[in-house]
Amino acid sequence: MSTSKIQTGLRLDETTYTKAKALADQECRSLNNLVEYALQKYISEFESVNGPIPVPEE
């Protein structure tokens, strides 16, 4: 698995941003780190129910 990270843009409504930022601050994380963690957790839970998500080889 690659260790480099791809930079992306993320658009959030103001309420979602404010709540996510509060959670990140509460957990001593950056907002980016919180979003990355939440997405990884979602993918893991999805795959445990639905099986692996196919990823095309480079």
C-alpha positions in Angstrom: 0.0 0.0 0.0 1.2 3.4 -0.9 2.4 5.7 1.9 2.0 8.9 0.0 -1.2 10.9 0.5 -3.3 12.6 -2.2 -4.4 16.1 -1.4 -8.1 16.7 -2.0 -10.6 19.5 -1.6 -13.6 19.0 0.6 -16.7 21.2 0.7 -18.8 21.2 3.9 -21.8 23.2 4.9 -21.1 25.5 7.8 -22.9 23.4 10.5 -21.1 20.2 9.5 -17.8 22.0 9.5 -18.3 23.6 12.9 -19.4 20.3 14.5 -16.5 18.4 12.9 -14.0 21.0 13.9 -15.3 20.8 17.5 -14.9 17.0 17.5 -11.4 17.3 16.1 -10.4 19.8 18.8 -12.0 17.6 21.5 -9.9 14.7 20.3 -6.7 16.8 19.8 -6.8 16.0 16.0 -6.6 18.2 13.0 -9.8 18.4 11.0 -8.1 16.6 8.1 -7.0 13.8 10.4 -10.6 13.4 11.8 -12.1 13.2 8.3 -9.5 10.7 7.2 -10.1 8.5 10.3 -13.9 8.7 9.9 -13.7 7.8 6.2 -11.3 4.8 6.9 -13.7 3.6 9.6 -16.7 3.9 7.3 -14.9 2.0 4.5 -13.9 -0.8 7.0 -17.5 -1.1 8.2 -18.9 -1.1 4.7 -16.4 -3.8 3.6 -17.2 -6.0 6.6 -20.8 -6.1 5.5 -20.5 -6.0 1.7 -17.0 -7.5 1.0 -14.0 -5.7 -0.3 -14.3 -2.7 -2.6 -12.4 -3.5 -5.8 -9.6 -1.1 -6.4 -8.1 -1.0 -10.0 -4.4 -1.8 -10.1 -2.1 1.1 -11.3 
